[in-house]
Amino acid sequence: MKALATLLLIALAALVSPLAAAELGPGLEAGAKVAFFGVHFIDTSHEGAVNGPRPDEAKRVADGAAQIEAALHEHGLETLALDPVRAQLDRVVNPADCNGCELRMARELGADYAMVAEVQKVSNLILSMNIVVREPQSGAKVRGISVDIRGNTDESWHRGFSYILRNNIFRKGEER
């Protein structure tokens, strides 16, 4: 009876594992470890040059990072603590634009994927959002897309990140 139960568990695991991987779509593997380096905010607007950082935008950056991290967990990916590379990371202005430093840190952490995100504010009307997922060993891009959003509000940021996550990072079906 115990052997039958073990056999059933193995069969169930064999059925569930491909379903979990299919949930991620091509290119991503269920259970993989992700070094997510947060969301970097680039303010190239006139307002930013004159008035400096805004607390509402800093909150949106933190909320966006939390939204992305929650989506990674919901899709069965593990996010790694960045503490072992914190000193290196603190010396970097933008992990999405550091000549591959994010890949080196991801390798050091033992990650399967390195993920970076940016939001560039052109004005309060026009913002560009990017998320890129790379394989740390080769640097090959696994997923990534840039979208422009209209409006600098909590809702517009949330919807922009949701669009990227749903239609690119966790898309299902054929490779695009």
Residue pairs with C-beta under 8 A, 6 or more apart in sequence:
17 30
20 30
20 31
20 76
21 29
21 30
22 172
23 30
23 75
23 76
23 170
23 172
24 30
24 75
24 76
24 77
24 170
25 170
25 171
25 172
25 173
26 173
26 174
26 175
27 142
27 143
27 175
28 75
28 77
28 113
28 133
28 142
28 143
28 169
28 170
29 112
30 75
30 76
30 77
31 76
31 77
31 78
32 77
32 78
32 112
32 113
33 77
33 78
33 79
33 80
33 109
33 110
33 111
33 112
33 113
34 72
34 77
34 78
34 79
34 80
34 111
34 112
34 113
34 114
34 115
34 133
35 79
35 80
35 82
35 102
35 105
35 106
35 109
35 111
35 113
35 114
35 115
35 136
36 65
36 68
36 69
36 72
36 79
36 80
36 115
36 117
37 82
37 89
37 95
37 96
37 102
37 105
37 114
37 115
37 116
37 117
38 61
38 65
38 95
38 117
39 61
39 64
39 65
39 68
39 117
39 118
39 119
40 61
40 94
40 95
40 96
40 116
40 117
40 118
40 119
41 57
41 58
41 61
41 118
41 119
41 121
42 94
42 118
42 119
42 120
42 121
43 49
43 53
43 57
43 120
43 121
44 120
44 121
44 122
45 121
45 122
45 123
45 124
46 123
47 123
47 124
48 54
48 121
56 154
57 121
57 152
59 154
60 119
60 154
60 157
61 119
63 154
63 157
63 158
64 117
64 119
64 157
64 158
64 161
65 117
67 158
67 161
67 162
67 165
68 115
68 117
68 131
68 161
68 165
69 79
71 165
71 169
71 170
72 78
72 79
72 115
73 79
75 170
77 113
80 109
80 110
80 111
82 89
82 105
82 109
84 108
84 109
85 105
85 108
85 109
88 101
88 105
89 95
89 105
92 98
92 101
94 118
95 101
95 102
95 105
95 116
96 102
96 116
96 117
96 118
96 130
96 132
97 118
100 139
102 114
102 116
102 134
103 114
103 134
103 136
103 139
104 136
105 114
106 113
106 114
106 134
106 136
107 136
107 137
111 136
112 135
112 136
113 133
113 134
113 135
113 136
113 142
114 133
114 134
114 135
114 136
115 131
115 132
115 133
115 134
116 130
116 131
116 132
117 129
117 130
117 131
117 132
117 161
118 128
118 129
118 130
119 127
119 128
119 129
119 130
119 157
120 127
120 128
120 130
121 127
121 152
122 128
124 151
124 152
125 150
125 151
125 152
126 148
126 149
126 150
127 148
127 149
127 151
127 152
127 156
127 157
127 160
128 146
128 147
128 148
128 149
129 146
129 147
129 148
129 149
129 157
129 160
129 161
129 164
130 144
130 145
130 146
131 143
131 144
131 145
131 161
131 164
131 165
131 168
131 169
132 141
132 143
132 144
133 141
133 142
133 143
133 144
133 169
134 140
134 141
134 142
134 144
135 142
143 168
143 169
144 168
145 164
145 167
145 168
145 169
147 160
147 163
147 164
149 156
149 157
149 159
149 160
150 156
